[in-house]
Amino acid sequence: MIDEDTRYEAVRSRDARFDGEFFFAVETTGIYCRPSCPALTPKRQNVRYYTTAAAAQGSGFRACRRCRPDAVPGSAEWNVRADVVGRAMRLIGDGVVDREGVGGLAGRLGYSARQVQRQLTAEVGAGPVALARAQRAHTARVLLQTTPLRVTEIAFAAGFASVRQFNDTMREVYARTPTQLRADAPGRRRAVEACAGIPLRLAHRGAYQAGPVFDLLAREGIPGVEEVTGDGAGSRIFRRTLRLPHGTGVVSVDEAGHEQPGARAEHRGGWLDARIHLTDLRDLTTAVGRLRRLFDLDADPYAIDERLGADPRLAPLVAARPGLRSPGAVDPDEVALRLVAGTAGAARLVERYGKRLDAPCGTLDRLFPAPDALADEPGTLGALARALADGTLRLDAGADRDDAETALRALPGMDARTAALIRMRALGDPDVTVPGDDSAAWRPWRSYAHQHLHAEGQL
C-alpha cells in the first residue's frame, strides 16, 4: 500500500511512475488527475486519493482536461494479484460486464454478485458497474476524437444502453458534452480507410524495451495471421488479426515509442502508437485491453528492476535492458495451442483450419483456429483443444491461475516447462517458475527474470 505522504510527494513532484497506480482529486476544483498532472500543485488539505478513476467519478469529481487521467496505464497490481479482486479487475478490463452483466462476471469468478460488489467496493472504491462505466466513457472519448462516426453510433459502440445515458455520463465524467469533446480534438477527422483503423496511444509507465518484444513476435509470426515489417530494430511494425466477441479485427503497433513530454528522466513514461480496425466497434475496449496484455503495458518496471537488479546474476542484465517486459497474449487459448504445436505446427494449423477474413488487410487474411476446430487433432494438442472447448480448462483474464495449471498438468503429454510457459504467456502471471530457471530472490517477478535470461541467450 502507498501511504499518504508518498502519494502527496508523487503529486508534488509530478511523478509519472505512479500514473494509474492511484488518482488524486482536489476538493476546491471538483477535478481529479493523474499524479504527473502539470497543473499547479494543490494544497495538501484539499487533496483526496482514489485507487481507480471510477472511484473518483463516483465521488463527484470530473476528469482533468489537461492531464486526461483516463488515458494512463492500468495499475500493475491487477496483473500481480491472483485473488478475486485482481481476477475481477482483469475481466472488467476485458469488457465482460458490458457483454454479460454483473451476473456474468460473478459467475465466471464463482461468487455471488453481492460478494463481488462488496469486495470491489471495499478494495478499489467502486463496484463493477461503475468500473465498466468509466471504461465506456474512455472508449467513447477516443471514438469521438479519432473517428468521424455520428454521436449516436458512438454511444452504442462504446456500450451505452441509450443516447441519454451516454450524454449524461460524458457530462458527469468530463464536464463536456459529446459535441464539445469532439471539438476539443486536434485537427479535423477524415474518413477512416479500410485498413487504417482507429489511432490510439497505448500508454506505459517507465522505460519500455520494445526491441525484445518485437523480436519475439517476429520469431513466432504465422503467415496470414501476423507479420512484422520494417527495415530493422526500432522501425518495425507489428500487425495481426483478432477474433473478438462481436466480430474480428486487425491491429498494428509501431515499435518506435514516444516518451512523455516534460517528464524527468527518472520518471519517464510514454506510449506506443497503434491502430485498430474493427468490424464491430463494440469490441474496441476488449481489443485495447488484449493488446495491452500482449505488450505488457501495465507492468511496473520500477518495482521489477529494483528487485531483480539486487541479484548479482541479473544486475548487469537489468542495467542493460531497463524496463524489459514479459509479453502476454491477445488470445490466451491461441497462445496455449501455439506453445504446444510449435511455430511450424501452428502455421500448418492456420493453413488447414484458419478461418478467412471477409475483408483481408494486405497479407493478413486469416484467424487462428478456435479450440473446437482442433478437437480432433491427436495427442496433447487435441487434448488441450478439447479441454479449452468444453470449459474444463479456462485461460481467460479471470481464470484462477493455480486451477488452470493443475488442469494443464493433467493433460496427457503436457510437460512442466510448456505448462509454465502457458501460465506465463496465456495467463500473464508475473511470477512463473520455469524448470531449470529459478531463484527465490526473484519473487514476485520470476517471469521477468526469465525474459532477461532469454534475451541474454542464457536459456
Helices and strands as residue ranges (DSSP letters): H 4-12, G 16-18, E 23-26, E 31-33, G 44-46, E 47-50, H 53-58, E 62-63, G 69-71, H 77-80, H 84-93, H 96-109, H 113-124, H 128-146, H 151-157, H 163-174, H 178-184, E 198-205, H 210-220, E 226-229, E 237-243, E 248-254, E 258-259, G 265-267, E 269-278, G 281-283, H 284-294, H 301-308, H 315-320, H 332-353, E 356-361, E 364-366, G 371-374, H 379-389, H 401-409, H 416-425, G 440-442, H 446-455
